[in-house]
Amino acid sequence: MRVLKDSFIYLIGELFAKSLPFLMLPYLTRKLGPDGFGELSYYLTMLALFGIFVGLSQEGAVTRYFYFYGKKALNTVVKAGYLFNIATSIVFLLGCWWFKAEIMAYVVLATMFQSFVNVQLALRQCQKQPFKYITIQIILSLTNVFFTIAALEYFSQELVAYRILAIVAANLITFLIASLVLGNLFRDNQRFTWQRLKLGLFYIFSFGLPLILHQSSFFVKGQLDRILIYQQYSKTELGVYSAGIQVAAVLPIVLMALNKAIVPYYYQGLKDNRLTIEKIKEYALLSMPIGLLPAGIAWLFPENFYLWFLGGNYIGAKYYVVMYLLGFGMNITYLTIVNYYFYYARNKLISTLSAISSCIYLILLWILCSINISYIPFALILSNLVLIFGLWWSVKYVKG
């Protein structure tokens, strides 16, 4: 009952928190226009890139530390990670100052505070505090919406910069509330010594550095296309492309939230031998046509529906919504199989298959981007097919 209750709380909380930014999408597309929205998507891509090196998977390190060693010295590890975060951010900020990249400096600040918030979320989740977890998520979403609308309504120029500054403010306030009001980050019985700091930093590095390649593979498949498009096409084309992806991105958000709720029962079925690999393969086959449904439904809506939602300047966005829903719909089959790998801790095999898929995606992206922007979604679709096939074929090497 506790697992069911917590899963339901996480599911509802995640969906509510993620729905607010999605509902703000029509406001942003109209307020910024295709040019501004394209420029914003480029800077948000850089935010994700900086996050790999600034965050260094600290949320994963904190979660693992808690389950392996408990709460003892956990705050020391968290503080060591935050100090690394600040030091790395300062280096990036100095680079922005040297190149006079003002907006990129705002992106670095947004990345720094976002990493702080991610660690706070990890602390709530590993300590089984679902109400605090979703409270932080909701505060982050609400402040993001509030500061964005306030900034874009008050100012009439440099709207992209003010949108990023709104993200900075939302992340900062959420972190302060999470750490000082909802948590006890700065209340530690152990003295904070340089020796403990070095041990904490060593743990952060030993966990995070090997995952840079893994995180980079996710970045390649999820963000790199925007950088290439920004270099080769107009901001307007990038804006239409990004708007279509943003609409389609609601599907993986829903799927990941549902996966969080289902995984405990999936694992229990494997533990009780009620869920076998033969059944998992059967469910995976059944999930394939289900994964096509969202794209089919999106295709049935007329172009005018998308223009009504996004704005009259986003002609062609429907195509990208449908195509990316095809790619994202494959996540249903992927999650059906990959959870079996995670249960038996075959992380190296997962990383290998993900890296192969990412390389294929990168090659296809490079080729298709040079031909026409409309071909780019096929890079995701084909690379996801390769990943699913690889998981299906390699499952015989996963021994329970």
URJO-V991327 format. One record per backbone hydrogen bond with DSSP energy under -0.5 kcal/mol. CO is the residue of the C=O (numbers start at 1). NH is the residue of the N-H. If there is no record, write none. Layout:
co=CO nh=NH
co=CO nh=NH
This chain:
co=1 nh=5
co=2 nh=6
co=3 nh=7
co=4 nh=8
co=5 nh=9
co=6 nh=10
co=7 nh=11
co=8 nh=12
co=9 nh=13
co=10 nh=14
co=11 nh=15
co=12 nh=16
co=13 nh=17
co=14 nh=18
co=15 nh=19
co=16 nh=20
co=17 nh=21
co=18 nh=22
co=19 nh=23
co=20 nh=24
co=22 nh=25
co=24 nh=28
co=25 nh=29
co=26 nh=30
co=27 nh=31
co=28 nh=32
co=29 nh=33
co=32 nh=36
co=33 nh=37
co=34 nh=38
co=35 nh=39
co=36 nh=40
co=37 nh=41
co=38 nh=42
co=39 nh=43
co=40 nh=44
co=41 nh=45
co=42 nh=46
co=43 nh=47
co=44 nh=48
co=45 nh=49
co=46 nh=50
co=47 nh=51
co=48 nh=52
co=49 nh=52
co=49 nh=53
co=50 nh=53
co=50 nh=54
co=51 nh=55
co=51 nh=56
co=52 nh=56
co=55 nh=58
co=57 nh=61
co=58 nh=62
co=59 nh=63
co=60 nh=64
co=61 nh=65
co=62 nh=66
co=63 nh=67
co=64 nh=68
co=65 nh=69
co=65 nh=70
co=66 nh=70
co=69 nh=72
co=71 nh=74
co=73 nh=77
co=74 nh=78
co=75 nh=79
co=76 nh=80
co=77 nh=81
co=78 nh=82
co=79 nh=83
co=80 nh=84
co=81 nh=85
co=82 nh=86
co=83 nh=87
co=84 nh=88
co=85 nh=89
co=86 nh=90
co=87 nh=91
co=88 nh=92
co=89 nh=93
co=90 nh=94
co=91 nh=95
co=92 nh=96
co=93 nh=97
co=94 nh=98
co=95 nh=99
co=96 nh=101
co=97 nh=100
co=100 nh=102
co=101 nh=105
co=102 nh=106
co=103 nh=107
co=104 nh=108
co=105 nh=109
co=106 nh=110
co=107 nh=111
co=108 nh=112
co=109 nh=113
co=110 nh=114
co=111 nh=115
co=112 nh=116
co=113 nh=117
co=114 nh=118
co=115 nh=119
co=116 nh=120
co=117 nh=121
co=118 nh=122
co=119 nh=123
co=120 nh=124
co=121 nh=125
co=122 nh=126
co=123 nh=127
co=124 nh=129
co=125 nh=128
co=129 nh=133
co=130 nh=134
co=131 nh=135
co=132 nh=136
co=133 nh=137
co=134 nh=138
co=135 nh=139
co=136 nh=140
co=137 nh=141
co=138 nh=142
co=139 nh=143
co=140 nh=144
co=141 nh=145
co=142 nh=146
co=143 nh=147
co=144 nh=148
co=145 nh=149
co=146 nh=150
co=147 nh=151
co=148 nh=152
co=149 nh=153
co=150 nh=154
co=151 nh=155
co=158 nh=162
co=159 nh=163
co=160 nh=164
co=161 nh=165
co=162 nh=166
co=163 nh=167
co=164 nh=168
co=165 nh=169
co=166 nh=170
co=167 nh=171
co=168 nh=172
co=169 nh=173
co=170 nh=174
co=171 nh=175
co=172 nh=176
co=173 nh=177
co=174 nh=178
co=175 nh=179
co=176 nh=180
co=176 nh=181
co=177 nh=181
co=177 nh=182
co=179 nh=185
co=184 nh=187
co=186 nh=188
co=191 nh=193
co=193 nh=197
co=194 nh=198
co=195 nh=199
co=196 nh=200
co=197 nh=201
co=198 nh=202
co=199 nh=203
co=200 nh=204
co=201 nh=205
co=202 nh=206
co=203 nh=207
co=204 nh=208
co=205 nh=209
co=208 nh=211
co=209 nh=212
co=211 nh=215
co=212 nh=216
co=213 nh=217
co=214 nh=218
co=215 nh=219
co=216 nh=220
co=217 nh=221
co=218 nh=222
co=219 nh=223
co=219 nh=224
co=223 nh=226
co=223 nh=227
co=224 nh=228
co=225 nh=229
co=226 nh=230
co=227 nh=231
co=228 nh=232
co=229 nh=233
co=234 nh=238
co=235 nh=239
co=236 nh=240
co=237 nh=241
co=238 nh=242
co=239 nh=243
co=240 nh=244
co=241 nh=245
co=242 nh=246
co=243 nh=247
co=244 nh=248
co=245 nh=249
co=247 nh=250
co=248 nh=251
co=249 nh=253
co=250 nh=254
co=251 nh=255
co=252 nh=256
co=253 nh=257
co=254 nh=258
co=255 nh=259
co=256 nh=260
co=257 nh=261
co=258 nh=262
co=259 nh=263
co=260 nh=264
co=262 nh=265
co=262 nh=266
co=263 nh=267
co=264 nh=268
co=265 nh=269
co=266 nh=270
co=267 nh=271
co=268 nh=272
co=269 nh=274
co=269 nh=275
co=270 nh=273
co=274 nh=276
co=276 nh=280
co=277 nh=281
co=278 nh=282
co=279 nh=283
co=280 nh=284
co=281 nh=285
co=282 nh=286
co=283 nh=287
co=284 nh=288
co=285 nh=288
co=285 nh=289
co=286 nh=290
co=287 nh=291
co=288 nh=292
co=289 nh=292
co=289 nh=293
co=290 nh=293
co=290 nh=294
co=292 nh=296
co=293 nh=297
co=294 nh=298
co=295 nh=299
co=296 nh=300
co=297 nh=301
co=298 nh=301
co=302 nh=305
co=302 nh=306
co=303 nh=307
co=304 nh=308
co=305 nh=309
co=306 nh=310
co=307 nh=311
co=311 nh=314
co=314 nh=317
co=316 nh=319
co=316 nh=320
co=317 nh=321
co=318 nh=322
co=319 nh=323
co=320 nh=324
co=321 nh=325
co=322 nh=326
co=323 nh=327
co=324 nh=328
co=325 nh=329
co=326 nh=330
co=327 nh=330
co=328 nh=331
co=329 nh=332
co=330 nh=334
co=331 nh=335
co=332 nh=336
co=333 nh=337
co=334 nh=338
co=335 nh=339
co=337 nh=340
co=337 nh=341
co=338 nh=342
co=339 nh=343
co=340 nh=344
co=341 nh=346
co=342 nh=345
co=345 nh=347
co=346 nh=350
co=347 nh=351
co=348 nh=352
co=349 nh=353
co=350 nh=354
co=351 nh=355
co=352 nh=356
co=353 nh=357
co=354 nh=358
co=355 nh=359
co=356 nh=360
co=357 nh=361
co=358 nh=362
co=359 nh=363
co=360 nh=364
co=361 nh=365
co=362 nh=366
co=363 nh=367
co=364 nh=368
co=365 nh=369
co=366 nh=370
co=367 nh=371
co=368 nh=371
co=368 nh=372
co=372 nh=375
co=373 nh=376
co=375 nh=378
co=376 nh=379
co=376 nh=380
co=377 nh=381
co=378 nh=382
co=379 nh=383
co=380 nh=384
co=381 nh=385
co=382 nh=386
co=383 nh=387
co=384 nh=388
co=385 nh=389
co=386 nh=390
co=387 nh=391
co=388 nh=392
co=389 nh=393
co=390 nh=394
co=391 nh=395
co=393 nh=396
co=394 nh=397
co=395 nh=398
co=397 nh=399
co=398 nh=400
